Amino acid sequence: MAGGWARDGAVNEQIEASIQDELARLKARRGPVGDSLTHCADCEEPIPEARRQAIAGVKLCIDCQTERQSAQAQRGGINRRGSKDSQLK
């Protein structure tokens, strides 16, 4: 049963969509898999042998990996799909 202007099942759909978004985000963060590259996929600089042995499937050099991680914005724990989140509490 939905309340207000929402159709029946809207809240459950919103919860399911949030769960699917989070699962997709976690799968993307799993890390590298497969064979390591000898040169960085972004800048073509050689990847040191020690890094390739330490991290299986590494694709980026340390500088490019650090840059990517610092560029990622922190995710808030707030569900922003609905326009009236306070009604869902």
C-alpha positions as CSV (number, residue, x, y, z in Angstrom):
1,M,0.0,0.0,0.0
2,A,1.4,3.4,-1.0
3,G,0.6,6.6,0.6
4,G,0.1,10.1,-0.7
5,W,0.6,10.5,-4.4
6,A,2.8,7.4,-4.9
7,R,1.4,4.4,-6.7
8,D,1.2,1.0,-5.1
9,G,4.6,-0.6,-4.9
10,A,6.5,2.6,-5.5
11,V,8.4,2.4,-2.2
12,N,9.4,-1.2,-2.7
13,E,10.6,-0.4,-6.3
14,Q,12.7,2.4,-4.9
15,I,14.2,0.1,-2.3
16,E,15.0,-2.5,-4.9
17,A,16.5,0.1,-7.2
18,S,18.7,1.3,-4.4
19,I,19.9,-2.2,-3.6
20,Q,20.7,-2.9,-7.2
21,D,22.6,0.4,-7.5
22,E,24.7,-0.5,-4.5
23,L,25.4,-4.1,-5.7
24,A,26.5,-2.7,-9.1
25,R,28.8,-0.2,-7.3
26,L,30.3,-3.0,-5.1
27,K,30.9,-5.3,-8.1
28,A,32.7,-2.4,-9.9
29,R,35.0,-2.0,-6.8
30,R,36.1,-5.7,-6.7
31,G,39.4,-4.8,-8.2
32,P,41.5,-6.0,-11.0
33,V,41.2,-9.6,-12.3
34,G,43.2,-11.5,-15.0
35,D,46.7,-10.8,-16.2
36,S,48.6,-7.7,-15.2
37,L,49.6,-5.3,-17.9
38,T,53.3,-4.3,-18.4
39,H,52.4,-0.7,-19.2
40,C,49.7,1.5,-17.7
41,A,46.3,1.6,-19.5
42,D,46.1,5.4,-19.0
43,C,49.5,6.9,-19.5
44,E,51.5,4.0,-21.1
45,E,54.2,4.2,-18.4
46,P,55.8,0.9,-17.4
47,I,54.3,-0.7,-14.4
48,P,57.0,-2.0,-11.9
49,E,57.4,-5.7,-11.7
50,A,56.9,-5.6,-7.9
51,R,53.5,-3.9,-8.4
52,R,52.5,-6.5,-11.0
53,Q,53.4,-9.4,-8.7
54,A,51.7,-7.8,-5.6
55,I,48.4,-7.0,-7.3
56,A,47.1,-9.6,-9.7
57,G,45.5,-8.1,-12.8
58,V,46.8,-4.6,-12.2
59,K,46.1,-2.2,-15.2
60,L,47.2,1.2,-13.9
61,C,50.5,2.6,-12.5
62,I,50.5,4.0,-9.0
63,D,50.1,7.6,-10.1
64,C,47.1,6.9,-12.3
65,Q,45.5,4.7,-9.7
66,T,46.0,7.4,-7.0
67,E,44.5,10.0,-9.3
68,R,41.4,7.9,-10.0
69,Q,40.8,7.1,-6.4
70,S,41.1,10.8,-5.3
71,A,38.8,11.8,-8.1
72,Q,36.0,9.5,-6.9
73,A,33.4,11.5,-4.9
74,Q,32.4,10.2,-1.5
75,R,28.9,8.6,-1.7
76,G,26.4,9.7,0.8
77,G,24.2,7.2,2.5
78,I,21.1,9.1,1.6
79,N,18.5,7.7,-0.9
80,R,18.2,10.5,-3.4
81,R,15.9,8.7,-5.9
82,G,12.7,10.0,-4.2
83,S,11.9,13.7,-4.1
84,K,10.4,13.4,-0.6
85,D,12.8,11.1,1.3
86,S,11.6,12.3,4.6
87,Q,8.2,10.6,4.0
88,L,10.0,7.2,3.7
89,K,11.4,7.4,7.3
